[in-house]
Amino acid sequence: MSIVTLPALSFVRAPWNKGRIVGQKRPLLPKHVWSIRVRLEMAENTRDLALFNMAIDSKLRGCDLVCLKVNDVYAAGRVKDRAAVTQSKTRKPVRFEITETTRLSLERWIKDPEMIGCEYLWPSRVHSNPHLSTRQYARIMREWVLSIELEPSAYGTHSMRRTKVAQIYKKTGNLRAVQLLLGHTKMDSTVRYLGVDLDDALSLSEGIDL
């Protein structure tokens, strides 16, 4: 009697990125920034408005943004015009400006009753954590993007980091300035981060008439 050998069963696992947009996350455009800001103001969401404004001004990685302390941005009874923090990835300091819009929203948030006695600028509402986690920040960012009907898979926390520098580069073409603002140690990192290509270089060159 012959024995029939059946083929082995194999399970096909769907790719983790099926149906998702992967790669660099897009920066927000100025119209997106104002749309989100207006919605947060209308909702009187003091914390999220301050977090949103600070994310744009500071240009920090999510892991550094969520770890900001009150005394990093607030001293002598007022919000600082400029601040500096040490980046967790590179262990190098980076400075950033705090614009008037952001200063006002930060001041309202710091004086909020929820902030009494808090060391961190973005305290977690989960008692076991002293501050927001990067995952919580990513969820908040997703809510912002959905509120103005953008595709959430195209945007992430790095969108906030790229938003202001993308506009700076678009208007000035100054890669060195962008490098300093992002705290990159190598220019190559800045070029890749912005997605600068030959067409960008040619466009800048075409704008110079000698």
C-alpha positions as CSV (number, residue, x, y, z in Angstrom):
1,M,0.0,0.0,0.0
2,S,1.5,3.3,-1.1
3,I,1.7,6.2,1.3
4,V,0.5,9.6,0.0
5,T,2.6,12.5,1.1
6,L,0.7,15.6,1.5
7,P,2.3,19.0,0.9
8,A,3.3,20.9,4.0
9,L,1.0,23.7,5.0
10,S,2.6,27.1,5.0
11,F,1.0,30.3,6.4
12,V,1.5,33.5,4.3
13,R,1.9,36.4,6.6
14,A,0.8,39.8,5.2
15,P,3.6,42.3,4.9
16,W,3.5,44.7,7.9
17,N,3.4,47.7,5.6
18,K,0.7,46.5,3.3
19,G,-1.6,49.4,2.5
20,R,0.6,51.8,4.4
21,I,2.6,54.8,3.1
22,V,6.1,54.2,4.2
23,G,9.3,56.3,4.0
24,Q,9.8,59.9,5.0
25,K,6.8,61.6,6.6
26,R,5.6,64.7,4.9
27,P,6.0,68.1,6.6
28,L,2.8,70.0,7.3
29,L,2.1,73.0,5.0
30,P,1.4,76.5,6.5
31,K,-2.3,76.0,5.7
32,H,-2.3,72.8,7.7
33,V,-0.6,74.4,10.6
34,W,-3.1,77.2,10.8
35,S,-6.1,74.8,10.4
36,I,-4.9,72.6,13.3
37,R,-4.1,75.6,15.4
38,V,-7.5,77.2,14.9
39,R,-9.2,73.9,15.8
40,L,-7.2,73.5,19.0
41,E,-8.0,77.1,20.0
42,M,-11.7,76.7,19.3
43,A,-11.7,73.5,21.4
44,E,-9.8,75.3,24.2
45,N,-7.4,72.4,24.3
46,T,-4.6,74.3,26.2
47,R,-2.2,71.4,26.4
48,D,-2.4,70.2,22.8
49,L,-2.2,73.8,21.5
50,A,1.0,74.4,23.5
51,L,2.4,71.0,22.5
52,F,1.6,71.6,18.8
53,N,3.2,75.1,18.8
54,M,6.3,73.9,20.7
55,A,6.8,70.9,18.4
56,I,6.9,73.2,15.4
57,D,9.2,75.9,17.0
58,S,11.6,73.5,18.7
59,K,12.1,71.1,15.7
60,L,13.0,68.4,18.3
61,R,12.7,64.7,17.9
62,G,9.7,63.3,19.6
63,C,11.8,61.6,22.3
64,D,13.3,65.0,23.2
65,L,10.1,67.0,23.0
66,V,8.2,64.8,25.4
67,C,11.1,65.0,27.9
68,L,11.1,68.8,28.1
69,K,10.9,70.2,31.6
70,V,9.2,73.4,32.7
71,N,12.5,75.0,33.6
72,D,13.8,74.3,30.1
73,V,11.5,77.0,28.7
74,Y,10.3,79.0,31.7
75,A,12.4,81.2,34.0
76,A,11.9,84.3,36.2
77,G,8.1,84.1,35.8
78,R,8.1,84.1,32.0
79,V,8.6,81.9,29.0
80,K,12.1,82.2,27.4
81,D,12.6,83.7,23.9
82,R,15.1,81.0,23.2
83,A,16.0,77.6,24.8
84,A,18.6,74.9,24.5
85,V,18.4,71.2,25.3
86,T,20.8,68.2,24.9
87,Q,19.6,65.8,22.3
88,S,19.2,62.2,23.5
89,K,20.4,60.7,20.2
90,T,23.6,62.7,19.7
91,R,24.2,64.0,23.2
92,K,24.9,67.4,21.6
93,P,23.1,70.6,22.5
94,V,20.7,72.3,20.2
95,R,19.1,75.7,20.5
96,F,15.7,76.8,19.3
97,E,13.5,79.9,19.2
98,I,10.2,80.2,21.0
99,T,7.9,82.6,19.0
100,E,5.4,84.8,20.5
101,T,2.5,82.6,19.5
102,T,4.1,79.6,21.2
103,R,5.1,81.7,24.3
104,L,1.5,82.7,24.8
105,S,0.2,79.2,24.5
106,L,3.0,77.8,26.8
107,E,2.3,80.5,29.4
108,R,-1.4,79.5,29.5
109,W,-0.5,75.9,29.8
110,I,2.1,76.3,32.5
111,K,-0.4,78.3,34.6
112,D,-3.1,75.7,34.1
113,P,-4.2,74.0,37.4
114,E,-3.2,70.6,35.9
115,M,0.4,71.8,35.8
116,I,0.7,72.6,39.5
117,G,3.8,70.9,41.0
118,C,4.8,69.4,37.6
119,E,8.4,69.0,36.7
120,Y,7.8,68.0,33.1
121,L,6.2,70.2,30.5
122,W,4.0,67.5,29.2
123,P,3.0,65.3,32.3
124,S,1.4,62.0,31.5
125,R,-2.1,61.4,32.6
126,V,-1.0,57.8,33.2
127,H,0.2,57.9,36.8
128,S,3.0,55.5,36.3
129,N,4.7,57.7,33.8
130,P,6.2,61.2,34.6
131,H,5.7,62.5,31.1
132,L,4.0,61.8,27.8
133,S,5.5,58.8,26.0
134,T,6.5,59.0,22.3
135,R,3.7,56.6,21.5
136,Q,1.2,58.9,23.2
137,Y,2.6,61.8,21.3
138,A,2.2,59.9,18.1
139,R,-1.4,59.2,18.8
140,I,-2.0,62.9,19.6
141,M,-0.3,63.8,16.3
142,R,-2.6,61.4,14.5
143,E,-5.6,63.1,15.9
144,W,-4.4,66.5,14.7
145,V,-3.9,65.2,11.2
146,L,-7.3,63.5,11.1
147,S,-9.0,66.6,12.4
148,I,-8.1,68.4,9.0
149,E,-8.8,65.3,7.0
150,L,-5.3,64.4,5.9
151,E,-4.1,60.8,5.3
152,P,-2.6,59.9,8.7
153,S,-0.2,57.3,7.3
154,A,1.6,60.1,5.4
155,Y,2.4,62.1,8.5
156,G,4.1,61.3,11.8
157,T,5.9,63.0,14.7
158,H,8.8,63.7,12.3
159,S,6.4,65.8,10.3
160,M,6.4,68.3,13.1
161,R,10.2,68.3,13.2
162,R,10.4,68.9,9.4
163,T,7.6,71.5,9.1
164,K,9.4,74.7,9.9
165,V,12.8,73.7,8.4
166,A,11.1,72.7,5.1
167,Q,9.8,76.3,4.8
168,I,13.1,77.8,5.8
169,Y,14.9,75.8,3.1
170,K,12.2,76.5,0.5
171,K,12.6,80.3,1.1
172,T,16.3,80.6,1.6
173,G,18.0,77.5,0.3
174,N,20.3,77.7,3.3
175,L,21.2,74.1,4.2
176,R,23.7,75.1,6.8
177,A,21.1,77.0,8.8
178,V,18.8,74.0,8.6
179,Q,21.6,71.7,9.8
180,L,22.2,73.9,12.8
181,L,18.5,74.1,13.6
182,L,18.0,70.3,13.4
183,G,21.2,69.7,15.4
184,H,22.6,67.4,12.7
185,T,26.4,66.7,12.9
186,K,26.7,66.0,9.2
187,M,25.4,67.9,6.2
188,D,24.6,64.6,4.5
189,S,22.0,63.9,7.2
190,T,20.3,67.2,6.5
191,V,20.3,66.7,2.7
192,R,18.7,63.3,3.2
193,Y,16.3,64.6,5.8
194,L,15.0,67.3,3.5
195,G,15.0,65.1,0.5
196,V,17.1,67.6,-1.5
197,D,17.8,66.5,-5.0
198,L,19.3,67.8,-8.3
199,D,16.0,69.5,-9.3
200,D,16.1,71.5,-6.0
201,A,19.7,72.6,-6.7
202,L,18.9,73.6,-10.2
203,S,15.9,75.6,-9.1
204,L,18.1,77.5,-6.7
205,S,20.7,78.1,-9.4
206,E,18.0,79.4,-11.8
207,G,17.0,82.0,-9.3
208,I,20.5,83.6,-9.5
209,D,21.0,85.8,-12.5
210,L,24.6,87.2,-13.0
